């Protein structure tokens, strides 16, 4: 009669005459290691904590007016453009790249919308589509140069920044299209400048667009195959390729989407300032990197949350408004934000020591 072994333990017991005893080792983490691991798995917690502390601190420093619904929604309104362009920057940085041309893409998209409408007489909605398409096209070119020609992202986007910046001035003739002209003839271009009031809060459509865009991208990055591929490419492109990820296709799609989002940011910018100027938004490349880094997205790629980027943009807005209300020199804003950038990178390096 043959004995049937139903489990590995029974099989080992029959051989040795004693029950198996497998030592189980459970890794014990110190409180600091547990915090480190928590921040590794949820990187947006750091900027969220800094944001809450900043709001509380400036509220105590400035007074109750800082906690008003109007002041808090004003911060949202002020960082809407930076948050949208920061979303474009975040996608590229998650792939371990960098996008230095985001500001230039944003501005030339606004110029195209304005020129198509007022110079060529094209209806404003079609002009908007042309601007969005041109932004996506520039991103597509950047993506192919990075993915297929194998040029470094820094060099590609630095060169594209210079090219698009020059094209922007040459094409526009360095002329500004005024607010009155847009309001009268093409209000579609200023649609994101509108506001809605909920109690004491005044929300601009541009701020709402930023929040919706970030939430949609956060969902896509966390819950779709494409989003997981973006993180995989940023973490280790060679391993991602071996796992069947189309690395080149992912990179091209990321840069193309980034260009499209920059163009959306340009549309929001028109509503924000009310005019179309080739000189506006030129520093958004720096602002977007600032929001991304403070927001906890690793410059080495593969780790971070786009929600954290929005928190990073809001932190900059809180410091700007808080110091302005307190009556200090605006240079203190740059000093404190610079310190936050260095601290954010240091924290990222510390968190990266944790095994995933």
ZANUKOL-834543 format. One record per residue: x, y, z of N, C-alpha, C in turn. Coordinates in steps of 0.2 Angstrom, whole numbers, plus 5000, padded with zeros to 4 digits. Each point is the difference from the previous one (the first is absolute). Layout:
% residues N
XYZXYZXYZ/...
% end
This chain:
% residues 356
500449945000499650065000500450065000/499950054996500450064999499750055004/500550045004499850055004499950074996/499550035000499950064997500250065004/500450044997500250065004499650064998/499650035004499650064998500450075001/500550005004500350065000500849995001/500450054999500749995000500249995008/499650025005500249995006499949925002/499449974997499949935001500549964997/500250024994500649974996500650005004/500250055003500650015004500049965006/499450005004499949965006500149934999/499749974994500149934999500749984998/500450054998500749984999500450005006/499950055004500450015006499749985006/499449995000499649985006499950055005/500150074998499950055004499750064996/499650045003499750054996500550054998/499950034994500550054997499950065004/500650045001500050065003500450054996/499750044997500350054995500050075004/500650025000500150065004499850064995/499650045003499750064997500350065003/500350044995500450065002499550064998/499950045005499650064999500450065001/500150044994500450065001499750055005/500450025005499850055004500250064999/499650054999500250074998500050055006/500450045000500050055005499550054998/499850055005499550054998500250044994/500650025000500350044994499949964994/500249945000500049964994499249994998/499649995004499350004998499750064997/500250065003499950064997500350014993/500649984999500450004994499649954995/499849955002499649954995499350034998/499750035005499350034998500150064995/500550045001500150054995500349974993/500349955000500249964994499449984996/499549975004499449984997499550054998/500050065004499550054999500450075000/500350014995500550065000499650075000/499450004999499650065000499950035007/500149955005499950025007500550065003/500650004997500550055002499750074998/499950014993499750074999499450025003/499549955001499450015003500150035007/500549965004500150035007500350074999/500550014996500350074999499450054999/499649984995499450054998499650015006/499849955004499650025006500350045005/500749985001500450045005500150074998/500150014993500150074998499350045000/499449974999499450045000499950025008/500149955004499950015007500550065003/500649994998500550055002499950074998/499850014993499850064998499450035002/499549955002499450025003500150045007/500549975004500250025006500450075000/500450004994500450064999499650064998/499649994995499650054996499450025004/499649955002499450015003499449964997/499450005003499549964998499850014992/500250064997499850014993500449954996/500549975002500449964996499649934999/499549995005499649945000499450014996/499850064998499450014997500049964993/499349984998499949964994500350044994/499950075000500250044995500849994999/500450015005500750005000500249934998/499749945002500349944998499849984993/499450024998499949994993500450054995/500250065003500450044996500749974998/500249965005500749964999499949954995/499449964999499849964995500050034993/499750065000500050044994500750024998/500450025004500750024999500549954997/499949945002500449944998499749964995/499450024997499749954995500549994994/500350054998500449994994500649965001/500350015006500649965002499849935002/499449995003499849935001499949964994/499750034994499949974994500649984997/500550054999500649994997500449955004/500050015007500349955004499849934999/499349994998499849934998500449974994/500150054995500349984994500849985002/500350045004500649995002500149935004/499549995005500049945004500049944996/499650004994500049944996500749984997/500450054998500649994997500549985006/500050035005500549995006499949935002/499349975000499949945002500449944996/500150024994500449964995500750015001/500350045005500750025001500250044995/499650044997500250064995499950075003/500050054996499950075002499750034994/499650055002499750044994500150075001/500550034997500250075001499650054995/499649974996499750044995499250015001/499849985006499350005002499750074999/500450055003499850075000499950034993/500549984996500050034993499449974996/499949935001499449974997499450035002/499950015006499450045003499950064996/500550045000499950074997499950004993/500449964996499950004993499349974998/499749965004499349984999499550055001/500150055005499650065000500150044994/500650014998500150054994499649974994/500149934999499649974994499350015001/499749995006499350015001499850074998/500450055002499950074999500150024992/500549984997500150014993499549974996/499949945001499549974996499350035000/499850035006499450035001500050074997/500550045002499950074998500450024993/500549964998500450014994499649974994/499949935001499749964995499250005000/499750025005499350005000499749945001/500349955003499849935002499650015006/499449965000499650005007500449985006/499950035005500449995006500049935002/499449965000500149935002500549964996/500050014993500549974996500750025001/500150075002500650025002500349975006/499549995005500249965006500349934998/499649974996500249934998500750004996/500150054996500750014997500550015005/499950045005500550015005500149945004/499549965002500149945004500449954995/499849994994500349964995500850015000/500150074999500750024999500449985007/499750015005500449985007500149935000/499549954998500149934999500649984995/500050044995500549994994500750015003/500150055004500750025002500249945005/499549985004500149955005500249934996/499649994995500249944996500750004997/500250064998500750004997500549995005/499950035006500449995006500149935002/499449965000500049935002500349964995/500050014994500349964995500850015000/500250075001500750015001500349965006/499650005005500349975006499949925000/499549984997499849925000500449974994/500050034994500249964994500750024998/500150075001500750024998500550005006/499749985006500449995006500450065002/499750064999500450065003499750015007/500550035004499850015007499450055001/499549995004499550045001500150085001/500650005005500250075001500250044994/500449974996500250034994499550024995/499549954999499550004995499550065002/499850005007499550055002500350075001/500750005001500350075001500150034993/500149964995500150024993499350024997/499549965002499350024998499750065003/500250015006499850065004500350064996/500650004998500350064996499750014993/499849944997499750014993499350025001/499649985004499350025001500050075003/500450025004500050075003500250054994/500549984996500150044994499450014995/499749944999499549994995499450045003/499950005006499450045004500150074998/500650035001500150074999499950024993/500349964995500050014993499350004997/499649955003499449994997499550055002/500050025007499650055002500250074999/500650014998500250074999500150045006/500149965006500050035006499450045002/499449994997499550045001499549975005/499750045004499549975005499350014998/499549955000499350014999499750025006/499750065001499750025006499449975002/499850015006499449975003499450024997/499950064999499450034997499849974993/500649994996499949974994499749935000/500349965005499849935001499349995003/499850055005499449995003499450024994/500250054996499550024995499949954994/500649974998499949964994500149925001/500349985005500249935001500049985008/499450015003500049985007500149935002/500049954995500249935001500750005002/500450044998500750005002500150025007/499550035003500150025007499549965005/499849954997499549965004500249985007/500749985001500249985006500250065005/499850064998500150055004499450025004/499449964999499450015003500049975007/499650025004500049985007499349975002/499949965006499449985003500150015007/499550035004500050015007499649955004/500349975005499749965004500150025007/499550045003500150035006500550065000/500549995004500650055000500549984995/500049944997500549984996499950024993/500550024996499950024993500549964996/499749954996500449954997500050024992/500650014998500150014992499949944997/499850004993499949944996500749974999/500550045000500749984999500249965006/499950025006500249965006499649935000/499350004998499749944999500349954995/500250034995500349964994500649975003/500450045004500649975003499949945004/499550005005499849955004499849944997/499550014995499749954996500649964996/500450044997500649974996500449955004/500250035006500449965005499749945002/499450005002499649955002499949944995/499950024994500049964994500649964999/500650045000500649974999500249965006/499950025006500149955006499749944999/499450004998499649934999500349964994/500250034995500349974994500749975002/500450045003500649975002500049945005/499550005004500049955005499649944998/499550014996499549954998499949974993/500550024996500049984993500749974998/500049954995500649974998500550064998/499850054996500450054998500450035005/499650025006500350035006500549965003/499949935000500549965003500650004996/499950004993500650004996500450065001/499750065001500350065001500549995006/499749985005500549995006500549954999/499949944996500449954999500650034996/499950044995500550034995500450055004/499750035005500450055004500549965005/499749955002500449965005500649964997/499949974995500549964997499849984992/500250044995499749994994500249934997/500649985002500349934997499549955003/499950005006499549955003499350004997/499850064999499350014997500049974993/500550014996500149974994499949935000/500449975004500049935001499349975002/499650045004499449985002499450014995/500250024994499650014995499750074999/500250055004499850074999500350034994/499650034996500350044994500250075002/500750005002500350055003499950074996/500249994993500050054996499350034999/499649964999499350024999499750045006/500249985006499850035007500350075000/500650004998500450075001499750054995/499949984994499750044995499350025002/499649965003499350025002500050055006/500549995005500150045005500250074998/500550014996500250064997499450044996/499649964996499550034996499450025005/499949965005499450025005500350065004/500650005001500350065004499950074996/500249994993499950064996499350025000/499549954999499350025000499850045007/500249975005499850035007500350075000/500650014998500350075000499650054996/499749974994499650054996499350015004/499849955003499450025005500150055005/500649995003500350055004500050074997/500250014994500050064996499350034999/499549964999499350025000499850035006/500249965006499850035006500350065002/500750014997500450065001499650064997/499749994994499650064997499550025005/499649955003499550025004500350035006/500549985003500350035006500350074999/500350024995500250074999499650044995/499549964997499650044996500250024993/500749994999500350024993500449954998/500350014994500449954997500750044998/500549985004500650035000500649954999/500450024995500649954999500550005006/499950055004500550015006499749975006/499449975000499749975006500249935001/500149985007500149935001500749974998/500450045000500749984997500449965006/499850015006500349965005499749945003/499449984996499749945002500449945000/500550004996500449945000500349995007/500350055003500350005007499449995005/499550034999499450005005499849925000/499949974994499849935000500449965003/500750014999500549955003500050015008/499950065002500050025007499449965003/499450014997499449965003500149935000/500349974995500149934999500549975006/500550045001500549985005499850005007/499750065001499750015007499449955001/499749984995499449955000500249935001/500749995001500249935001500149954994/500050034994500149964994500849994999/500249945000500749995000500350024993/500550045000500450024994500349944997/500149945003500349944997499549964997/499350025000499549974997499749945004/499449984998499749935002499750015007/500050065003499750005007499750075001/499450015002499750065002499350004998/499650055002499350014999499850074997/499650004995499850064997499650045005/499749975004499750045006500550045004/500549975001500650035004500250064996/500050004993500250064996499550055002/499449995000499550055001500150035007/500149965005500250025007500650054999/500549984996500650045000499850074997/499650004995499850074997499650045005/499649975004499650035005500550035005/500549965002500550025005500350074998/500250004993500350064998499550065000/499449994998499450055001499950025007/500049955005499950025007500650055002/500649984998500650045002499950074997/499950004994499950074996499550045003/499449985001499550045003500150025007/500249955004500150015007500550055001/500650004997500550055001499850074997/499650004995499750064997499650035005/499549965003499650035005500350025007/500649975001500450025006500450064999/500150024993500350064999500849994999/500249954999500749995000500350014993/500750004999500350014993499849934996/499850014994499949944996500549954999/500750035001500549964999500149945005/499650015006500049955005499649944997/499650014996499649944996500549964997/500450034996500549964996500549965004/500250045006500549975005499749935003/499350015002499749945004499949954995/499750014994499949954995500649974998/500650034999500649974998500249955006/499950025006500249955006499549944999/499450014999499549954999500249954995/500350034994500249954994500649965003/500550035003500549965002499849955005/499650025005499849955005499649944997/499550024995499649954996500549954997/500550024997500549954996500349965006/500250035005500449965006499549955002/499450025001499549955003499949944995/499950024994500049954994500549955000/500650025001500649965001500049955006/499750035005500049965006499449954999/499550014997499449964999500249944995/500550024995500149954995500549945003/500250015006500449955003499649945002/499450015001499549945002499949964994/500149935001499849964995499350004998/499850004994499350004998499749945002/
% end
